[in-house]
Amino acid sequence: MSLFGVDIATYRPHAVHLLDRTYVETNCYTDVLIELLHARGDEPLAAMGFTVRTDFEGDQWTFFKPPPGDLEALFGVDIHEMQPYRPVHDQIAEQIASGNTVIVEVDSWYLPDTAATSYRTEHVKTSIAAESINRAAEVLRYFHNAGVHELEGDDYRGVFRLKPVDAEVLPPYTELVRLDAGPRLEGEELRSASRDLLRHHLGRRPSENPFEGFADSLEGDLPALLAGDSADYHAYAFATVRMAGSAFELCASHLDWLLADRARTVSGSLRQIVDACKLLSLKLARRRPFESRPVVVEMGRAWEHAMTRLDDLV
């Protein structure tokens, strides 16, 4: 039982998940939606204008997720919470049979595609979307991170909690993805609607330069980070420089798709931010003292230039 009939052997991920990117992966939720839309035949970049609202939120950068309203307006896709009152694998099978799917929070301990990070080594919450399921054979094909993958057997039983578990463990958070909620826009109609959404989100971007707050925060956090261990670094980097870098790289790709050559100076400024995020990641990973403020100040200048020029364009 399959949603799109995806063949793992021949499937090619969307361009934003190929190896020429600075950040091949963004965050688990957005990556899932990018590949889900891509496999369906839609252009997920059309829905990424919301990334202009990316902000520094006290101790982390925005965990960016495409707004459900944007997905419905552009692709006729409605995503909303569903009640996991039955075994989740049974609900997934029923939804796929209806032409829809389910996004579910799972433990990456059971996801073979995380072999380089958390598979069978660490319990980490993440989101996947089902592409196909065979309950009798205990096989699940799923969208996660930068592509489509498959798990079976003990991993299947673990990811769906079919093994004995503590009765006090909460059921997973699940969302129904309805693919029949409205028309799918294409061509110039899609670009026009995407441009309108970008204009809407641009009007709600941070009222102050977010890099000013980040400069102060990073400077204050730096001594503890340098004294900490690699686990401290990875947690901090994911919530800050990696989140900001992947968001603004995705934003640059959205503008290139939407505005083509007209976006060149804006996307160039955004990619300066991406490069600086990568530089900060490397400096933090070395855990040696360095002056962080000059790097972040330059990122702030690039952000100001990008937002001002974007106002003129849209």
Buried (B, 14 or more C-beta within 10 A) or exposed (E): EEBBEBEEEEBEBBBBBEEEBBBBBBBBBBBBBBBBBBBBEBBBBBBBBBBBBBBBBEEBBBBBBBBBEBBBBBBBBBBEEBEBEEEBBEBBBBBBEEEBBBBBBBBBBBBBBBEEEBBBEEEBEBBBBBBBBBBEEBBBBBBBBBBBBBBBEEBBBBBBBBEEEEEEEEEBBBBBBBBEBBEBBBEEEBBEBBBEBBBBBBEEBBEEBBBBBBBEBBEEBBEEBBEBEEEBBBEBBBBBBBBBBBBBBBBBBBBBBBBEEBBEBBBBBBBBBBBBBBBBBEBBEEBEEEEBEEBBBBBBBBBEBBBEBBEEBB
